[in-house]
């Protein structure tokens, strides 16, 4: 009985909370990771053209 009582609140928080949080953190990490990739890609292309 104690295990079932502990599981229910965790499932409710797991379903309600992370939906927006994961999207926001995913966008932030995606932007932070993509900026150096774009800079390195532009530098690599400029190095080939010269």
BAMARTI-89891 format. One record per residue: residue number from 1; residue in three letters; x, y, z of N, C-alpha, C, O in turn. Coordinates in nm, 4 decimals, always signed. Atoms other than C-alpha are relative to their C-alpha. Layout:
N
+-----+---------+----------+----------+----------+----------+----------+----------+----------+----------+----------+----------+----------+----------+
| num | residuo |     n.xx |     n.yy |     n.zz |    ca.xx |    ca.yy |    ca.zz |     c.xx |     c.yy |     c.zz |     o.xx |     o.yy |     o.zz |
+-----+---------+----------+----------+----------+----------+----------+----------+----------+----------+----------+----------+----------+----------+
| NUM |     ALA |        X |        Y |        Z |        X |        Y |        Z |        X |        Y |        Z |        X |        Y |        Z |
...
+-----+---------+----------+----------+----------+----------+----------+----------+----------+----------+----------+----------+----------+----------+
END
This chain:
50
+-----+---------+----------+----------+----------+----------+----------+----------+----------+----------+----------+----------+----------+----------+
| num | residuo |     n.xx |     n.yy |     n.zz |    ca.xx |    ca.yy |    ca.zz |     c.xx |     c.yy |     c.zz |     o.xx |     o.yy |     o.zz |
+-----+---------+----------+----------+----------+----------+----------+----------+----------+----------+----------+----------+----------+----------+
|   1 |     UNK |  +0.0833 |  -0.1196 |  +0.0000 |  +0.0000 |  +0.0000 |  +0.0000 |  +0.0874 |  +0.1255 |  +0.0000 |  +0.0543 |  +0.2240 |  -0.0661 |
|   2 |     UNK |  -0.0857 |  -0.1188 |  -0.0051 |  +0.2839 |  +0.2412 |  +0.0787 |  +0.0642 |  +0.0268 |  -0.1364 |  +0.0805 |  +0.1423 |  -0.1757 |
|   3 |     UNK |  -0.0619 |  -0.0197 |  +0.1305 |  +0.4460 |  +0.1821 |  -0.2597 |  -0.0982 |  +0.0654 |  -0.0977 |  -0.0601 |  +0.1534 |  -0.1748 |
|   4 |     UNK |  +0.0998 |  -0.0592 |  +0.0898 |  +0.1227 |  +0.2638 |  -0.4435 |  -0.0225 |  +0.1472 |  +0.0333 |  -0.0389 |  +0.2289 |  -0.0573 |
|   5 |     UNK |  +0.0191 |  -0.1395 |  -0.0391 |  +0.0802 |  +0.5853 |  -0.2423 |  +0.1177 |  +0.0842 |  -0.0470 |  +0.0998 |  +0.2004 |  -0.0837 |
|   6 |     UNK |  -0.1173 |  -0.0752 |  +0.0443 |  +0.4346 |  +0.6879 |  -0.3330 |  +0.0021 |  +0.0133 |  -0.1523 |  +0.0509 |  +0.1136 |  -0.2044 |
|   7 |     UNK |  -0.0056 |  -0.0038 |  +0.1462 |  +0.3914 |  +0.6077 |  -0.7022 |  -0.0947 |  +0.1052 |  -0.0586 |  -0.0593 |  +0.1714 |  -0.1561 |
|   8 |     UNK |  +0.1001 |  -0.0879 |  +0.0610 |  +0.0787 |  +0.8171 |  -0.7651 |  +0.0467 |  +0.1456 |  -0.0118 |  +0.0340 |  +0.2026 |  -0.1202 |
|   9 |     UNK |  -0.0431 |  -0.1400 |  +0.0160 |  +0.2217 |  +1.1659 |  -0.6879 |  +0.1151 |  +0.0137 |  -0.1000 |  +0.1228 |  +0.1133 |  -0.1719 |
|  10 |     UNK |  -0.1119 |  -0.0078 |  +0.0931 |  +0.5375 |  +1.0891 |  -0.8861 |  -0.0507 |  -0.0061 |  -0.1437 |  +0.0011 |  +0.0640 |  -0.2306 |
|  11 |     UNK |  +0.0542 |  +0.0088 |  +0.1353 |  +0.3325 |  +0.9916 |  -1.1907 |  -0.0708 |  +0.1299 |  -0.0381 |  -0.0584 |  +0.1758 |  -0.1516 |
|  12 |     UNK |  +0.0693 |  -0.1243 |  +0.0318 |  +0.1182 |  +1.3057 |  -1.1670 |  +0.0998 |  +0.1110 |  -0.0323 |  +0.0826 |  +0.1838 |  -0.1301 |
|  13 |     UNK |  -0.1016 |  -0.1023 |  +0.0275 |  +0.4246 |  +1.5321 |  -1.1440 |  +0.0729 |  -0.0316 |  -0.1303 |  +0.1041 |  +0.0588 |  -0.2078 |
|  14 |     UNK |  -0.0716 |  +0.0384 |  +0.1210 |  +0.5960 |  +1.3344 |  -1.4191 |  -0.0791 |  +0.0310 |  -0.1260 |  -0.0211 |  +0.0625 |  -0.2299 |
|  15 |     UNK |  +0.0825 |  -0.0246 |  +0.1184 |  +0.3018 |  +1.3811 |  -1.6547 |  -0.0231 |  +0.1504 |  -0.0183 |  -0.0209 |  +0.2001 |  -0.1309 |
|  16 |     UNK |  +0.0399 |  -0.1409 |  +0.0112 |  +0.2169 |  +1.7446 |  -1.5748 |  +0.1212 |  +0.0907 |  -0.0157 |  +0.1233 |  +0.1754 |  -0.1050 |
|  17 |     UNK |  -0.1072 |  -0.0994 |  -0.0068 |  +0.5454 |  +1.9187 |  -1.4992 |  +0.0940 |  +0.0028 |  -0.1220 |  +0.1109 |  +0.1094 |  -0.1811 |
|  18 |     UNK |  -0.1130 |  -0.0109 |  +0.0929 |  +0.8141 |  +1.8206 |  -1.7542 |  -0.0379 |  +0.0384 |  -0.1426 |  +0.0505 |  +0.0736 |  -0.2207 |
|  19 |     UNK |  +0.0376 |  -0.0251 |  +0.1392 |  +0.6105 |  +1.8789 |  -2.0731 |  +0.0544 |  +0.1350 |  -0.0472 |  +0.1194 |  +0.1424 |  -0.1514 |
|  20 |     UNK |  -0.0500 |  -0.1311 |  +0.0388 |  +0.6888 |  +2.2509 |  -2.0835 |  +0.1476 |  +0.0144 |  +0.0347 |  +0.2229 |  +0.0764 |  -0.0404 |
|  21 |     UNK |  -0.1385 |  -0.0131 |  -0.0434 |  +1.0167 |  +2.2224 |  -1.8936 |  +0.0973 |  -0.0657 |  -0.0975 |  +0.2030 |  -0.0099 |  -0.1269 |
|  22 |     UNK |  -0.0892 |  +0.0689 |  +0.0922 |  +1.1681 |  +1.9697 |  -2.1333 |  +0.0098 |  +0.0752 |  -0.1323 |  +0.1164 |  +0.0783 |  -0.1939 |
|  23 |     UNK |  -0.0039 |  -0.0751 |  +0.1250 |  +1.0721 |  +2.1805 |  -2.4348 |  +0.0893 |  +0.1228 |  +0.0164 |  +0.1701 |  +0.1530 |  -0.0714 |
|  24 |     UNK |  -0.0792 |  -0.1206 |  -0.0228 |  +1.2263 |  +2.4940 |  -2.2845 |  +0.1483 |  -0.0350 |  +0.0115 |  +0.2320 |  +0.0285 |  -0.0528 |
|  25 |     UNK |  -0.1406 |  +0.0366 |  -0.0159 |  +1.5481 |  +2.3225 |  -2.1763 |  +0.0549 |  -0.0573 |  -0.1302 |  +0.1721 |  -0.0374 |  -0.1622 |
|  26 |     UNK |  -0.0454 |  +0.0532 |  +0.1288 |  +1.5653 |  +2.1416 |  -2.5100 |  +0.0330 |  +0.1112 |  -0.0978 |  +0.1318 |  +0.1028 |  -0.1708 |
|  27 |     UNK |  -0.0280 |  -0.1133 |  +0.0888 |  +1.5441 |  +2.4703 |  -2.6985 |  +0.1274 |  +0.0710 |  +0.0424 |  +0.2096 |  +0.1074 |  -0.0417 |
|  28 |     UNK |  -0.1202 |  -0.0697 |  -0.0484 |  +1.8082 |  +2.6308 |  -2.4767 |  +0.1248 |  -0.0795 |  -0.0354 |  +0.2206 |  -0.0240 |  -0.0893 |
|  29 |     UNK |  -0.1171 |  +0.0826 |  +0.0317 |  +2.0496 |  +2.3397 |  -2.5141 |  +0.0225 |  -0.0087 |  -0.1510 |  +0.1368 |  -0.0091 |  -0.1968 |
|  30 |     UNK |  -0.0140 |  +0.0048 |  +0.1455 |  +1.9785 |  +2.3194 |  -2.8873 |  +0.0652 |  +0.1258 |  -0.0544 |  +0.1502 |  +0.1187 |  -0.1431 |
|  31 |     UNK |  -0.0597 |  -0.1259 |  +0.0450 |  +2.0637 |  +2.6870 |  -2.9335 |  +0.1463 |  +0.0076 |  +0.0427 |  +0.2328 |  +0.0446 |  -0.0367 |
|  32 |     UNK |  -0.1375 |  -0.0072 |  -0.0497 |  +2.3751 |  +2.6663 |  -2.7145 |  +0.0922 |  -0.0935 |  -0.0775 |  +0.2078 |  -0.0598 |  -0.1031 |
|  33 |     UNK |  -0.0836 |  +0.0959 |  +0.0735 |  +2.5003 |  +2.3600 |  -2.9027 |  +0.0124 |  +0.0408 |  -0.1464 |  +0.1177 |  +0.0202 |  -0.2067 |
|  34 |     UNK |  -0.0012 |  -0.0270 |  +0.1433 |  +2.4089 |  +2.4851 |  -3.2508 |  +0.0850 |  +0.1222 |  -0.0349 |  +0.1387 |  +0.1293 |  -0.1455 |
|  35 |     UNK |  -0.0780 |  -0.1213 |  +0.0319 |  +2.5856 |  +2.8251 |  -3.2261 |  +0.1454 |  -0.0350 |  -0.0323 |  +0.1942 |  +0.0065 |  -0.1374 |
|  36 |     UNK |  -0.1381 |  +0.0357 |  +0.0368 |  +2.9413 |  +2.6797 |  -3.2096 |  +0.0071 |  -0.0862 |  -0.1260 |  +0.1034 |  -0.0764 |  -0.2019 |
|  37 |     UNK |  -0.0017 |  +0.0824 |  +0.1207 |  +2.8489 |  +2.4267 |  -3.4794 |  -0.0111 |  +0.0868 |  -0.1242 |  +0.0594 |  +0.0633 |  -0.2223 |
|  38 |     UNK |  +0.0132 |  -0.0892 |  +0.1150 |  +2.7360 |  +2.7038 |  -3.7160 |  +0.1271 |  +0.0816 |  -0.0205 |  +0.1692 |  +0.1025 |  -0.1343 |
|  39 |     UNK |  -0.1232 |  -0.0784 |  +0.0136 |  +3.0491 |  +2.9110 |  -3.6399 |  +0.1096 |  -0.0870 |  -0.0615 |  +0.1812 |  -0.0427 |  -0.1514 |
|  40 |     UNK |  -0.1035 |  +0.0881 |  +0.0539 |  +3.2752 |  +2.6129 |  -3.7073 |  -0.0303 |  -0.0374 |  -0.1450 |  +0.0618 |  -0.0508 |  -0.2256 |
|  41 |     UNK |  +0.0371 |  +0.0335 |  +0.1368 |  +3.0806 |  +2.5251 |  -4.0230 |  +0.0336 |  +0.1161 |  -0.0939 |  +0.0863 |  +0.0951 |  -0.2032 |
|  42 |     UNK |  -0.0299 |  -0.1176 |  +0.0833 |  +3.1134 |  +2.8806 |  -4.1572 |  +0.1506 |  +0.0142 |  -0.0162 |  +0.1989 |  +0.0426 |  -0.1259 |
|  43 |     UNK |  -0.1454 |  -0.0082 |  +0.0091 |  +3.4846 |  +2.8833 |  -4.0733 |  +0.0573 |  -0.1076 |  -0.0915 |  +0.1532 |  -0.0822 |  -0.1645 |
|  44 |     UNK |  -0.0469 |  +0.1088 |  +0.0841 |  +3.5312 |  +2.5476 |  -4.2457 |  -0.0256 |  +0.0309 |  -0.1473 |  +0.0596 |  +0.0058 |  -0.2325 |
|  45 |     UNK |  +0.0329 |  -0.0351 |  +0.1377 |  +3.3535 |  +2.6686 |  -4.5602 |  +0.0885 |  +0.1118 |  -0.0491 |  +0.1362 |  +0.1074 |  -0.1625 |
|  46 |     UNK |  -0.0864 |  -0.1119 |  +0.0394 |  +3.5515 |  +2.9927 |  -4.5658 |  +0.1428 |  -0.0493 |  -0.0244 |  +0.2116 |  +0.0021 |  -0.1126 |
|  47 |     UNK |  -0.1345 |  +0.0546 |  +0.0211 |  +3.8733 |  +2.7905 |  -4.5347 |  +0.0112 |  -0.0731 |  -0.1316 |  +0.1178 |  -0.0709 |  -0.1932 |
|  48 |     UNK |  -0.0039 |  +0.0710 |  +0.1291 |  +3.7817 |  +2.5812 |  -4.8415 |  +0.0018 |  +0.1013 |  -0.1150 |  +0.0749 |  +0.0834 |  -0.2124 |
|  49 |     UNK |  +0.0096 |  -0.0954 |  +0.1108 |  +3.6928 |  +2.8850 |  -5.0559 |  +0.1298 |  +0.0778 |  -0.0196 |  +0.1565 |  +0.1275 |  -0.1290 |
|  50 |     UNK |  -0.1255 |  -0.0779 |  +0.0158 |  +4.0296 |  +3.0514 |  -4.9847 |  +0.1163 |  -0.0882 |  -0.0378 |  +0.2279 |  -0.0392 |  -0.0548 |
+-----+---------+----------+----------+----------+----------+----------+----------+----------+----------+----------+----------+----------+----------+
END
